[in-house]
């Protein structure tokens, strides 16, 4: 039987050197620099960001790298170390929906930033190299757009003073308007604003963030990439989002953030929610999940690993039963991790595949990983991949 297979992060210096060399072969001459942006794992607070709620993600040490050279002519020439399909086009042709596939996340950022500084200023040659597992619910797409966003901020003088909030907003727009994925902003926020050794408490009502120290040094967050397909553009994510918006509208609220746990019990509120298909269960998830985020932050402050774990597991049950975004692979991963002694475990990210995250005592990590791998094998599922998730820093210049 296959033992656990690990996906380690890439080494910055080696990855950048290889990328510079390849860039030279493709484009002639070196890049202006290499930048990188992290993927993320969300510890708790799922499907809350687009409801104006709370989330608690952290940056992974796994990053996407971008070698970038500015051009003066408004042309974009994009290539990827992972893909054959290079892309070339003009900045002004990108918006809206002018690009499909991975180039949309790069061209989209350039097109949105061009609204501030003109298309000529953001033309560039780009070679990207992704080391965030793709389709794993770990925000490889946000890592891609954010790696290019920080490159443009550093290379285009008129963007040098752009507040990070605006850079986040540009990446969100690229994803929403060009790539066509209606994502909620958590991923881009943590990729650009992460603080090393901390989780990031996001309040999506106004997109303010607060670093939260990781106070459980005897524990690790073990990420299980189930390798079950995950795509945000397939309609389920958007359907959940529209249900929540319709539910908020039925209640006369701007967003579900304004609904408290007590108000949710109200008969009148339940009667209104029952007029929107699926809303009672979906809304229950969102309201209880917001509450769990704040409780988890408090439990971290008390260094209460048991409570942190219990909240993560409760989040999974809510996502599985009320929000219905889990799947067999995620449930197998969560159940096997808990059975093997994890303090808590849950699916992370959009769902329908992707990754789970478990809180595990450091000394138990090998045994929990082995138990999850064995459970996958018994269930006839393809082998998962494991990532050790130490909270990393934000996107930035590498060299
Ligand atoms: C995806 C989206 C995020 C967030 C999560 C679910 O990762 O990109 O904005 O909505 O799903 O919490």
Boltz pocket constraint, residues with backbone or C-beta under 6 A from the ligand:
constraints:
  - pocket:
      binder: B
      contacts: [[A, 45], [A, 46], [A, 47], [A, 48], [A, 49], [A, 50], [A, 137], [A, 183], [A, 184], [A, 185], [A, 186], [A, 187], [A, 232], [A, 349], [A, 350], [A, 351]]
      max_distance: 6.0
